[in-house]
Structure formats: C-alpha cells, structure tokens
Amino acid sequence: MTTISIVLLSQHFQLFKQCLASIQLHTADSYELIVINDGGAPEISEWLEQHAPDAILLSTAQLLGVAAGYNLGASHSRGESIVFIRDHVTVTKHWLEALTDCMQANPKAAMVGPLSNKVSGLQNSPIPSRETLSMDAASAQDLLSFGYSSARRATRLLSFLLLMRKDTFDSLGGFDERFALETYEDDDLCYRALQAGYTLHIAYDCFVHYTYPPQLFPEDPDWYQRQIVMNRMKALNKWGFDLAEAQYAIKTPGLVMFEHMVESGEALTPHDLYRFANELADDWQWERAAEYYERFLGHEEGGIEDRIAIYGRLADCYSHLNRMHDAKNKVLQSFSYALPRAENCCRLGMLYMKEHDFTSAAWWYKIATELTKPVEPKVIVRQECWNWLPYLQLCACYIQLGQYQLAYRYNEIAAAFIPDHNRVRANRAYLANHLDPTSSNTNTVTPAQTDAEQQIPNQPQVGQKTRITLSMIVKNESGRYLKQALERHRLYIDDAVIIDDGSTDDTIDICLQALDGIPVKLIRNEVSKFSNEITLRKQQWEETLSVNPQWILNLDADEWFEDRFTTEIRQLLDQSNTHVISFRLYDFWTNSAYREDSNWQAHLFYRPFLLRYNPDFPYVWKETPQHCGRFPENIYQQPNELSNLRLKHFGWANVADRLQKFNRYTLLDPDAVYGLKEQYLSIIDSNPHLIEWVD
C-alpha cells in the first residue's frame, strides 16, 4: 500500500507550477500525487502531463473549493496518510520527514501542520534563513527539553497544508462541504477531531512558504469577506457557538484538573507541583511553569535525578523567556548534585549558541563528548547527548566560526552514529563549498570509497591527452566580453558546444572567429528559452553530451579564469581521481574590482564549473524555472574536489548590464521565490563595497 498520498488543490496556474516544483525537489520519499484541477484550467492539465505524468489528475468543471476539493482527492487516495496542500504553498527541504516524524511521535494525533509565514495563529513564524546550517539552537533546545519535542500541541490548524492519517480522516467524515469555497472548513474539522479525543500538532521543524493567492473572482473583490461571514454563520448554526472561541478554550484534562485545584485553594503536594509545572510547560506557559518548578525545588522531597531533570526544565523555561543568565545558572546548579551530565552540557552549549557565542558553545559541547556515561539504573539518559548530538553541534559551531576543517571532522564523527541523517548530508554539501583545498591533505568531501568505486569512467588511456569541452550559452554578446573570454578559453579547451539563445546581433560570428580551428558545435534557438532556464540548461546538457565529452567546463560568456589556470589546469586534471571540481567565482563591479558585502559573497564559496561526465551516473536536475544550476543538482554525490584557482565574472561590471539584469529578475521572479529579494534590490546600490583584484 502507498504510504503517503499528496492531494494538491490547484486553482492558480503560476502558483501551481511553483508548488509542484518544490514538492518534486524536496520530497525524498515515494508518494502518490493527486492534483485537483479546481475549475478545469487547461494549462494546469497540460503542465501536469508534461512534468508529472504519473500523477492522478482530477479536473472539475466548476470551482469546488477547499472542503469539496480535498474530499475529492481523498476519495481517490491509496495512502495510509494524506497530505492536503494548496497551490500557494512551496515546501522546503525535509518538510515531509518532519511532518511524518511528528505524526509518528504522537499516536493520538489527528493532524499535523507546519510553520509558515503570513498565516494566522500559532503556525505563524518569520521566514527562516534560506541556508540552514546543521541543527540550529532552537531544534537542539526542543530535543533536549525533557517531555517537550520539536512540536507543539494546538487546538487549531489551517488547511493550507495538513498531514492526516487516512483512517482518522475517514472516521471523522472528512471536510464538511457546507463550508463552500474556503474558510471554516479547517476550524470545523479540527474541532470535531478534538471532540473525538484526537490531538493536533504543529511540527516546529517544518517550515513552508505561503504566498497570498490572487483573487478567485477578480471582478468581485469583496467575495472573500462575504465568504467568511457566510461560513461563520454556517458554523454558528451547526454548533451553536463561536468555533474559534471554543477551540482556544480547550485545555488538556491534566491542566484543567490542576487549574481547578489552584482556583479552589486546594494544597498541592510536591508531586502535584511537579506535574502541574509539566502541564504548564507542555502548554508553553513558561512563566507559570518556572514558578511551579521553583516551588517544587523549595521542598526537600524528590530524588537527585528528579532535581537534575527539573533544573534542566527550568533552564528551558528561562531560555524561552530570554532570561539567559537565569537559564545558565539553573543548569550549573544541577552540577551540585552529581558530576556534569552530557544532557546539561549540551543544554549549556545550546544556550550559548542562542547568544551567538559559538566559542563558549563549542567548549561545552566538547565537554559533553569527554564525559563518562553513568550506568546507574535510575539515571535519566538521553542517548543522543552521549553520542551524535554534541558532535553535530560542534560542526555547527565551527561552521559559524569559519573553521571548516574542524566542522568537517566533527560532522564525520556524528556520521558514524547517524550516517543517513539529513543534517549530516546537508553539512557535507555545505562544507563542500567552503573547505580550503590547501589546508588539508584531502580535498574530497564525500565518504571514502572502495577501490572498485574509485575507478573513474571516461578516463583517458595512458599517453592520451585529457579532453576539455567548453559548454556555453550566449545571447546578444556583441560589444561585451564574449570575444575576450573565448580567446582565453581557446588556449586550453579541445572543443566547444555553444547554444545561441535567440541572438539578433553578430554573436554567432564572434564565436566562430574566436574559436577558429577548434571543433565547435553551435546550436541556434530562434526563440529564447531563458525565461524558463531549466529548459535551456537541459538543452545545453544534452547537446554537450552529444559530443561524448570527457571533462565539461561550463562557463558563461562573461567569465574567465585567472591567468595561471591556462598552465595549471592540465596538471590538475591529469592528477585527479574525481568527478567534480569547484572554484570560487568573483563578481566584478568594474574591470578591476570585485564586490564584497552581505549580499555579494560568491567568492567565499566553491561552486562546480568543471565536471567529468560519467555515463553510468543517474544525473538529476533541480526542476525550477529560474536558478536551477548549470549542472544537475546531485553531482556532489560523486567524488569532488576544491581548487584554489579563481574565476572572474564580469556580468555585473557594466552599469547598463546591471540595470538590465535587475529588470529581468524582477520580471521573472517578482516574489523572489528562486532568489533573494535583498540581493535583487542590492543590484542597483549606488555605493557598493568594492575590492581591487590582486593576481
């Protein structure tokens, strides 16, 4: 039986494309995709047939809306669990793993939802950094908080994205279709789930992007407000009270019991104080939870292990209240009862990370790795704190401190415990772009391989020259940098594959003249494909493979290497047992100076420009219309190296070019879905920080 069915309710073509692409990119597990083409837009059906031909397509002649649309999809699903998602949501890395982990950790959960931006209630959160490094401090805190998890119980979840067990969905009767189009269908289902004894949870390690969708009825701008009023009246008629107020008033039975005891003046025993504090903490009432934990500690009852655990919980409460000094003091107080434990050393590391004191954080995580685990049966042990967690956090600290070799070392130690953990893999990919190839005796950042795996396909025979194929896309390059670039490249390339993407000037003549005497395969697109870059990049890839390349050098028309590349590249390739070589690219803002500031740091990272083609490797592309990459996205799964040879990029060196690119990005990506809004705006900075180039 299929484990997961994804029901995608599609009403807006452009948003649907983005949503679908994000699901395909960020969903590692197998899944059944069911698309509800709500309203029967032909462009949605056509796009789905081209880009997800195995999906189940259900088209409707009229708009069904959320409740009826989701029910229709669920009726065709075969999964044990169902994800309901609307088209104005784009998911992020590990989204489905986070939701399913939360569901599995809470057997009574009817549904699980993510955090997102621009939404109401407890699920609202600011957009996190696009570049996640290891496990952040908040995730570590959730992991170390006894009785807490990386999830929060809720009484209301929104229907823009929900994960539900299929049998639970069926037992509740699905969404109530009296709530037409949208609004209140989620409140109603949530309340019915709570009444049936189920729980609702927000997965705090799952974040998705929410985009306000365009009006369903542009000619009637007031329809949505009227719909809210109409569906609210239907909810009042059905239940006899305001659903929102009823949901917010729901508390756990334990919390209700202790609240009643306090209100009636009944004395609480030390054990009651402990349990009440736990209930308050589970309800995220940090101030009151801390008060009752402190009251418990004021009694002499309770064993050593209970008191050590409570000091840790108190530290978590104060951390949530941003009382960091108090939080650290509570952890240190636990050391008076027994030798330091790895759990609380990791907790101190987390607190220092929250203050961005990564040196102190690393010190405490290092201490955690050096302790001897207690063997007494009553000791509360969190196994992850005694094996992989401190090493993974040391990796995160040293990444923040810029000590990438140490970060790599500790990530690999963590990998010995959790080899397939997504954060271990993410760290490897991140460090591949940061390791200094001159500071270690190895540049390879993939795991060690067997001798059989290290046999390199497409390797030249002894005495045979290593072959370099230049692969390039050009368009209207007359009067720019193309001639200068090709004249430099011809000194070391053996052949070239060039795609002219709809030029209207003499670009083709420039290519043929500059590479005279070198085999060139030149393809001309009568109509430019750059508005959908993934199509163009795939064309470039296929045309390059058609010449049976050995090494593929993928450069733009305004890029060339520093002078020593010409004399050193052959030796680099001849001595290499790798498939991918990455370089640092410098964005020149004038002919002699490159830009460096918070938005322009390309030269601080390593990116792949040179690839040894392996016909036996299953290359996979990042299926996004813009910023899809020059090579398939999974190339780093092969052995790869970093080179200290530097690449110059002159695409920003001219004011007119910068303005043209700014206009193009704002036209093709107005909501900065595929890039950073701040960087787009910084293109037109009047006073950028520039550094003169030094050979």
Secondary structure, DSSP 8 states (H G I E B T S, - for coil): --SEEEEEEE--HHHHHHHHHHHHHH--S--EEEEEETT--HHHHHHHHHH-TTSEEEE-SS--BHHHHHHHHHHT---SEEEEEETTEE--TTHHHHHHHHHHH-TTEEEEEEEESS--GGGB-----SS--SS-HHHHHHHHSTT--SEEEES---TTEEEEEHHHHHHHTS--TTS-BSSSHHHHHHHHHHHTT-EEEEEEEEEEEE-----SSTT-TTHHHHHHHHHHHHHHHHHSS-HHHHHHH---HHHHHHHHHHHTT----HHHHHHHHHHHHHTT-HHHHHHHHHHHHTSS-S-HHHHHHHHHHHHHHHHHTT-HHHHHHHHHHHTTTSS--HHHHHHHHHHHHHTT-HHHHHHHHHHHHHS-----TT----HHHHTHHHHHHHHHHHHHTT-HHHHHHHHHHHHHH-TT-HHHHHHHHHHHTT--TTSSS----S----TTTT--TT---TT----EEEEEEESS-TTTTHHHHHHHHTTT-SEEEEEEES--SSHHHHHHHHTTTS-EEEEEESS--GGGHHHHHHHHHHHHHTT--SEEEE--TTEEE-TTHHHHHHHHHHT---SEEEEEEEEBSSSSEEE-BTTB-GGGS-EEEEEE--TTS-------SSS--SS-TTGGGS-EEEEEEEEEE-TTSSHHHHHHHHHHHHHH-TT-SSS-HHHHHHTT-SS--EEE---
